[in-house]
Amino acid sequence: MAVDRALLEIIRCPECRGTLSAFDSGGRGCRASASSNGARVLRCEACSRWFPIVDEIPRLLPDVLRDVRSDEDFFASNQGAFSQLPVPRSHFGSRTATPDVHRQFQKQRLLWGTQERWEDLYLAPVRYAAPDRAPNPQAKTFFSMNLHCHYGTQPRKDEIIAQAAASGGKLTLDIGCAAAGKRALLRENGNRYVGLDVQAFSGPDIQATAASLPFGDATFDFVICDSVLEHVHDPWKVSAEIFRILKPGAKGLFVVPFIYKSHGAPFDFFRYTKSGLHTLLRQYSVVKIFSFGGFFHVVGHMAEAFYPHVPLGFGRVLKAMHNCIFYVLNKLDRFDRYRIFSRGYYALVEK
């Protein structure tokens, strides 16, 4: 599979927003309007930085996230391409990662005493060769529904996405992309979809960071930022970047947790109240915020964390019954009128 030619037309340098040109393994230019088969390297026409294409995924990381070792290994193994390109140096990474960054992150999850600074851990380089992790999508059965919530009469986030896809002719950016079904839906009716993630194992169209989106101003018609803002070091910067790349009148969908368990540690930084989310999105002309998962849903999550502490093996029994318990609690959420407690919020915004 080749790099999407339409994708080459919209991506930009994450450092200077300059136009990128694609070159194959022999250093020959690959025009976006012609065949993009064999595109191997991207070069910024403004600042002369180069970016690798690995497994047909452009790796558009800013310098602070690029790894010196990865850059130099790619440079050495693609001399045919670089011999024809005027590049200033063999690497643009500013850090050197350990050989197995993923294992380093997993180990760090268990260290709560003496540990590295949060800033250094967060900015640890993301290597081009991501760890092999086979996708394990859960089937939507009764026993995988413990995250389902009562929504009442308000629109569900899935309905918002389906409505955006139904309009047709839209260019959508999915930040932190994961669900394959969502990708397929947003590629129907003449729509175009771009999946972006800072890691490559989820199979994004582009590997990049939300804090430095590699696109020009006013590029997208719709942006999805689902369960990402709690995991970023600077949500204000990410929010500003999303606002920048949306067209005037374009819409965005944001999903954030409020009362929810710690997850993805140590990269779990924030929880958002309704007012906090509204403040983060205040630059938009229209902001509609909905809650999901009320008091009883929250109680279910707290109960799940308590099961391991129940003695005499009863905790295991409760854990086995967990989905049944959750099913009942989610039904009771229809009686929670005020939603003082909620699992989280999602916002539909318009620029």
Secondary structure, DSSP 8 states (H G I E B T S, - for coil): ----HHHHHHBB-TTT--BEEEEETTS-EE-TTS--TTEEEEEETTT--EEEEETTEEB---GGG-BHHHHHHHHHHTHHHHTTS--S-S----B---S-HHHHHHHHTT--SS---HHHHHT----SS-----------SGGG-TT----TTS--HHHHHHHHHHH-S-EEEEET---HHHHHHTTSTT-EEEEEESSSTT--SEE--GGG-SB-SS-EEEEEEES-TTS-S-HHHHHHHHHHHEEEEEEEEEEEESS----STTS------HHHHHHHTTTSSEEEEEEES-HHHHHHHHHHHHGGG-TTTHHHHHHHTHHHHHHHHHHHGGG--S-SS-SEEEEEEE-
